[in-house]
Each structure stands twice: as C-alpha cells, then as structure tokens.
Amino acid sequence: MTERPAPAIAKYKRTPAAIHIFLILCSVIFIIPFMIVVSASLTDDAVLSWNGFSLFIPKFDIIAYRFLFTNPKIILNAYTVTMFIAAVGTAGGVLVMSMIAYSLSRNVFFLRKQVTFILFFPALFNGGLVSSYIINSHYLKLRDSVWVLILPGLINIFHVIIFRTFFKQLPSSIFEAAKIDGASEFRLFFTILLPLSKPVLATIAFLTALGKWNEWYNAMLYINNDRLMPLQYQLQRMMMDLAVLKRSMEYFPAAVSRDKIPGENLRMAMLVVSIGPMLIFFPAFQKYFTKGITIGSIKG
C-alpha cells in the first residue's frame, strides 16, 4: 500500500503563516500613526515645527503635558464626567435600544409596523438645532445638567436596526418553548435573549461608549458649569484659550515667553490623553466585536 502525497496539506500549513505575517504587517502599519502622535507629543515644539512629524523623538520635551496638567483637578474632573456619561449612557442606551428591537422583532407584537414607522421615518429628517435646543433646555429643563449629555442621545435608530436584525436570526422555537413553560416577555428578554446576544450587545456597547466618550457638541450647547465639562470639550476649550494667549503675545510680547507655550505638540498630547482609555477598553470587547461587525449584513 503506497502512501499518498500530501501537497495540499503542506499548502494548507503554509497559508496560515502567510496570513499571520500579512496581518502583523497591517497591525504595524495601523500602529505607526499612533506612535507618531505619541512621539510628537513628547517633542519640543520648535523642533517639531522645523523637522515635522517623526516616528522617533528628536528632542524630548514634556512641556505639552506640563501645560495640560497644570491644574490636574480640571482634567480629573473632566475624566470623571466623561466616564459617568459613557458608563450610564452606554448601559441605558443598550438596554433601551435592545428592548425596542426585541419588541419589533416579535411577530406577536401586532403594532410592530406602526412603531417601526414612527421610529424610523423621523430619522430620515433632522428636526433642527433650534427645536431640539428649545425642547431640551426649556421644556425638559436639562440645561446645565449632566443628563443633557445622556438622555437626548440614548437611542440610535441604526443601532436598533442592528439589534432587530440579530434578534430575528435567533430560532423562534426557543421562545415558543419558553412561552409554553409559562415564561413572561420580560423573562424571555433577560434570561434567554440577552445571553444569546453577547456579540451584538458588545458591538453596540462599544460603539455607543465610543460616541459618548467623544461627546463635546452637546456640552458646547447646553453646559456652562465647569464642573460638568466632559473631557473632549474641556480639551477644546484649552486649545481655544491657548490660541487667545498666542494672539495676545503679538500685542504684549514681553508678558509671556514664547518658549514656554506649547503648540502642535499640545494637540498631540491631547489626543493621547483623550484616546488612552479607549485603547484599554477595546481588548475587552474585541472577541465579540470581530463577530458582531457582520451582524447587520443581509443574508442571501
């Protein structure tokens, strides 16, 4: 009995190695921009203006971080507000959107078409900034409140669509069997649906948290209290104050030394400070996120 050659097996063994090398190279390419940002934040501003951005630090200087953390309480308070917004907004948003999507995915809900129209049709038309400002500030009394950064953006219609698409893919026999055993809709939702929906829950949670973490526009419209400033808006205000300080130097050049004022390196330092926590949280969602990115695709 002769042994069969196995060229296909050898080819199969070589293929994963080539894929791994390709993905490693892609990862390195994706990491390089972030490393350039870190390098620029730690580079002297004069050298950065003269030589441009570089992967390596030509002249080490932490004046941007010293300027940024001149008053650490401001940054720490902004971090606290942003983490509260991200945590509460993500948990509440995922819960509300998943409950809405669960109702729309159930065939026994006889008003699902009407509710779907009420939810999705207005999403095609923006109500406008003035009307939303009047409702949030005058009628809901949310101005100068941390809830104005959470409640208006609690529901994302497109996330509801993704939830509904995933819930429809689950076998209906599971819910029918639980219904026969006497399970209520709340029990179906919390004990059966949610444990089976970890990929879509993690995906939407990460996208929602990312949006809440980068929240600044609503803060600019509704927040005047410094204690309620989220991180992104606080950093933006610092850059605006720095621009005003630089303009004042044209009229009062002896007031402040130009060497003590950071420039482009401060922008890079702000990027590092603002995106650092997201780089820590992303690995926790990665195993679900890679599976959940195809949830909204259309099956043939």
C-alpha positions as CSV (number, residue, x, y, z in Angstrom):
1,M,0.0,0.0,0.0
2,T,1.6,3.2,-1.1
3,E,1.3,6.5,0.7
4,R,-0.5,9.4,-0.9
5,P,1.4,12.6,-1.4
6,A,0.1,15.5,0.6
7,P,0.9,18.7,-1.3
8,A,-2.5,20.1,-0.3
9,I,-1.7,19.6,3.4
10,A,1.7,21.4,3.0
11,K,0.0,24.2,1.2
12,Y,-2.6,24.4,4.0
13,K,0.1,24.6,6.6
14,R,1.9,27.4,4.7
15,T,-1.2,29.5,4.2
16,P,-1.9,30.5,7.9
17,A,1.7,31.6,8.3
18,A,1.4,33.9,5.3
19,I,-1.9,35.3,6.6
20,H,-0.4,35.9,10.0
21,I,2.6,37.7,8.5
22,F,0.2,39.9,6.4
23,L,-1.9,40.7,9.4
24,I,1.1,41.5,11.6
25,L,2.3,43.9,8.9
26,C,-1.1,45.5,8.7
27,S,-1.1,45.9,12.5
28,V,2.3,47.6,12.4
29,I,1.0,50.0,9.7
30,F,-2.0,50.8,11.9
31,I,0.1,51.4,15.0
32,I,2.6,53.7,13.3
33,P,0.3,56.7,13.2
34,F,-0.4,56.4,16.9
35,M,3.3,56.1,17.6
36,I,3.9,59.3,15.6
37,V,1.3,61.1,17.6
38,V,2.9,60.0,20.9
39,S,6.4,61.0,19.5
40,A,5.1,64.4,18.5
41,S,3.5,65.0,21.9
42,L,6.9,64.4,23.6
43,T,8.9,66.5,21.1
44,D,10.0,70.1,21.5
45,D,7.6,72.3,19.6
46,A,10.3,74.3,17.8
47,V,12.0,71.1,16.6
48,L,8.5,69.7,15.6
49,S,7.8,72.9,13.6
50,W,11.2,72.7,11.9
51,N,11.5,69.0,11.2
52,G,7.9,67.9,11.1
53,F,6.5,64.6,12.5
54,S,8.7,61.7,13.1
55,L,8.4,58.2,14.4
56,F,11.3,58.8,16.8
57,I,11.7,61.7,19.3
58,P,14.4,64.0,18.0
59,K,14.3,66.3,21.2
60,F,12.5,65.0,24.2
61,D,10.3,67.6,25.9
62,I,7.2,67.2,28.2
63,I,6.1,70.9,28.2
64,A,2.9,69.9,26.5
65,Y,1.9,67.5,29.3
66,R,3.0,70.0,31.9
67,F,0.8,72.6,30.3
68,L,-2.0,70.2,30.0
69,F,-1.8,69.1,33.7
70,T,-1.1,72.5,35.2
71,N,-4.2,72.1,37.2
72,P,-4.8,68.3,37.4
73,K,-8.2,68.7,39.0
74,I,-9.6,70.1,35.8
75,I,-8.6,67.1,33.8
76,L,-9.5,64.6,36.5
77,N,-13.0,66.2,36.8
78,A,-13.4,66.1,33.1
79,Y,-12.4,62.4,33.1
80,T,-14.9,61.7,35.9
81,V,-17.8,63.4,34.0
82,T,-16.9,61.6,30.7
83,M,-16.7,58.2,32.4
84,F,-20.0,58.8,34.0
85,I,-21.6,59.8,30.7
86,A,-20.0,56.8,28.9
87,A,-21.0,54.3,31.5
88,V,-24.6,55.4,32.2
89,G,-25.2,56.4,28.6
90,T,-23.9,53.1,27.3
91,A,-25.8,50.9,29.8
92,G,-29.0,52.8,29.4
93,G,-28.8,53.1,25.7
94,V,-28.1,49.4,25.1
95,L,-30.9,48.4,27.4
96,V,-33.5,50.7,25.9
97,M,-32.5,50.0,22.3
98,S,-32.4,46.2,22.8
99,M,-35.9,46.3,24.4
100,I,-37.2,48.3,21.5
101,A,-35.6,46.0,19.0
102,Y,-36.9,42.9,20.8
103,S,-40.5,44.2,20.5
104,L,-40.0,45.0,16.8
105,S,-38.6,41.5,16.2
106,R,-41.5,39.6,17.8
107,N,-44.2,38.6,15.3
108,V,-46.8,38.5,18.1
109,F,-46.5,42.3,18.6
110,F,-49.3,43.5,16.3
111,L,-48.3,47.1,16.3
112,R,-44.7,46.5,15.2
113,K,-45.2,48.0,11.7
114,Q,-46.7,51.2,13.1
115,V,-44.0,51.5,15.8
116,T,-41.3,50.8,13.2
117,F,-42.6,53.7,11.0
118,I,-42.8,56.1,14.0
119,L,-39.2,55.3,14.9
120,F,-37.5,55.1,11.5
121,F,-39.3,57.7,9.4
122,P,-38.4,60.7,11.5
123,A,-34.8,59.6,11.4
124,L,-34.7,60.5,7.8
125,F,-35.4,64.2,8.6
126,N,-33.5,66.2,11.1
127,G,-35.7,68.2,13.4
128,G,-33.2,71.0,13.5
129,L,-30.9,72.5,16.2
130,V,-33.3,75.3,17.3
131,S,-36.2,73.0,18.0
132,S,-34.1,70.4,19.9
133,Y,-32.5,73.2,21.9
134,I,-35.9,74.6,22.9
135,I,-37.2,71.2,23.9
136,N,-34.1,70.2,25.9
137,S,-33.5,73.5,27.7
138,H,-37.0,75.0,28.2
139,Y,-39.4,72.1,28.3
140,L,-37.2,69.2,29.7
141,K,-35.1,71.6,31.8
142,L,-31.9,69.8,31.1
143,R,-29.6,72.8,30.6
144,D,-26.5,72.7,32.8
145,S,-27.3,69.1,33.8
146,V,-25.2,66.0,33.1
147,W,-28.4,64.3,31.8
148,V,-28.5,66.5,28.8
149,L,-25.4,64.7,27.6
150,I,-27.1,61.3,28.1
151,L,-30.8,61.3,27.6
152,P,-31.1,63.1,24.1
153,G,-28.7,60.6,22.6
154,L,-30.0,57.5,24.4
155,I,-31.4,55.9,21.2
156,N,-29.7,55.4,17.9
157,I,-32.1,54.2,15.3
158,F,-29.4,52.5,13.2
159,H,-28.3,50.5,16.3
160,V,-31.9,49.5,16.8
161,I,-31.9,48.1,13.3
162,I,-28.8,46.1,14.0
163,F,-30.4,44.7,17.2
164,R,-33.6,43.8,15.4
165,T,-31.7,42.1,12.6
166,F,-29.8,40.0,15.1
167,F,-32.8,39.1,17.1
168,K,-34.7,37.9,14.0
169,Q,-31.9,35.4,13.3
170,L,-32.4,33.6,16.7
171,P,-34.6,30.5,16.5
172,S,-38.2,31.2,17.3
173,S,-38.6,27.7,18.7
174,I,-36.6,28.7,21.8
175,F,-39.1,31.5,22.7
176,E,-42.1,29.4,21.8
177,A,-40.9,26.6,24.2
178,A,-40.3,29.1,26.9
179,K,-43.7,30.6,26.3
180,I,-45.3,27.2,26.7
181,D,-43.5,26.8,30.0
182,G,-45.1,30.0,31.2
183,A,-42.2,32.5,30.8
184,S,-43.2,36.1,30.5
185,E,-41.8,38.5,27.9
186,F,-39.5,40.1,30.5
187,R,-38.2,36.6,31.4
188,L,-37.7,35.8,27.7
189,F,-35.8,39.0,27.2
190,F,-33.5,38.9,30.3
191,T,-32.9,35.2,30.7
192,I,-33.0,33.9,27.1
193,L,-32.5,36.7,24.6
194,L,-29.7,38.7,26.2
195,P,-27.4,35.7,27.0
196,L,-27.7,34.6,23.3
197,S,-26.9,38.2,22.1
198,K,-23.5,38.8,23.6
199,P,-21.9,39.6,20.2
200,V,-24.4,42.3,19.2
201,L,-24.6,43.7,22.8
202,A,-20.8,44.0,23.0
203,T,-20.6,45.6,19.5
204,I,-23.3,48.2,20.1
205,A,-22.0,48.9,23.6
206,F,-18.5,49.6,22.3
207,L,-19.9,51.9,19.5
208,T,-22.1,53.7,22.0
209,A,-19.3,54.1,24.5
210,L,-17.1,55.5,21.8
211,G,-19.7,58.0,20.8
212,K,-20.3,59.1,24.4
213,W,-16.6,59.3,25.1
214,N,-16.1,61.7,22.2
215,E,-19.1,63.8,23.2
216,W,-18.5,67.6,23.0
217,Y,-21.1,69.2,20.8
218,N,-24.0,69.0,23.2
219,A,-21.7,70.2,26.0
220,M,-20.9,73.3,24.0
221,L,-24.6,74.0,23.5
222,Y,-26.0,73.2,27.0
223,I,-23.2,73.2,29.6
224,N,-21.9,76.4,31.2
225,N,-20.8,74.8,34.5
226,D,-17.1,74.0,34.6
227,R,-17.7,71.0,36.8
228,L,-19.9,69.4,34.2
229,M,-17.5,69.8,31.3
230,P,-16.7,66.4,29.6
231,L,-13.1,65.7,28.6
232,Q,-13.3,66.4,24.8
233,Y,-15.0,69.8,25.3
234,Q,-12.5,70.7,28.1
235,L,-9.6,70.0,25.9
236,Q,-11.1,72.0,23.1
237,R,-11.5,75.0,25.5
238,M,-7.9,74.7,26.4
239,M,-6.9,74.9,22.8
240,M,-9.1,78.0,22.4
241,D,-7.5,79.6,25.4
242,L,-4.1,78.8,24.1
243,A,-4.9,80.4,20.7
244,V,-6.1,83.5,22.6
245,L,-2.9,83.6,24.6
246,K,-0.8,83.4,21.4
247,R,-2.7,86.2,19.8
248,S,-2.2,88.4,22.9
249,M,1.6,87.9,22.6
250,E,1.5,89.9,19.4
251,Y,0.5,92.9,21.4
252,F,2.3,92.1,24.7
253,P,5.4,90.1,23.6
254,A,7.1,90.6,27.0
255,A,4.2,89.3,29.0
256,V,4.8,85.6,28.4
257,S,7.8,83.8,27.0
258,R,7.1,82.1,23.7
259,D,9.3,79.2,24.6
260,K,7.0,78.3,27.5
261,I,3.9,78.0,25.3
262,P,3.4,74.7,23.5
263,G,1.9,74.4,20.1
264,E,1.3,71.4,17.9
265,N,2.8,69.1,20.5
266,L,0.0,70.1,22.8
267,R,-2.6,69.0,20.3
268,M,-0.9,65.6,20.1
269,A,-0.7,65.3,23.9
270,M,-4.5,66.0,24.0
271,L,-5.0,63.2,21.5
272,V,-3.0,60.8,23.7
273,V,-4.9,61.8,26.8
274,S,-8.3,61.5,25.2
275,I,-7.9,58.2,23.4
276,G,-5.9,56.4,26.0
277,P,-8.8,54.8,27.9
278,M,-10.4,53.6,24.7
279,L,-7.3,51.6,23.9
280,I,-7.6,49.9,27.3
281,F,-11.3,49.1,26.9
282,F,-11.2,47.8,23.3
283,P,-9.5,44.4,24.0
284,A,-12.3,43.6,26.4
285,F,-14.8,43.9,23.5
286,Q,-12.6,42.5,20.8
287,K,-13.6,38.9,20.8
288,Y,-17.3,39.9,20.5
289,F,-16.6,42.9,18.2
290,T,-14.9,40.8,15.5
291,K,-18.0,38.6,15.3
292,G,-20.6,41.4,15.7
293,I,-19.3,43.6,12.8
294,T,-21.2,41.4,10.3
295,I,-24.5,41.3,12.3
296,G,-26.2,43.9,10.1
297,S,-25.3,42.2,6.8
298,I,-28.0,40.8,4.6
299,K,-28.1,37.1,4.1
300,G,-28.8,35.6,0.8
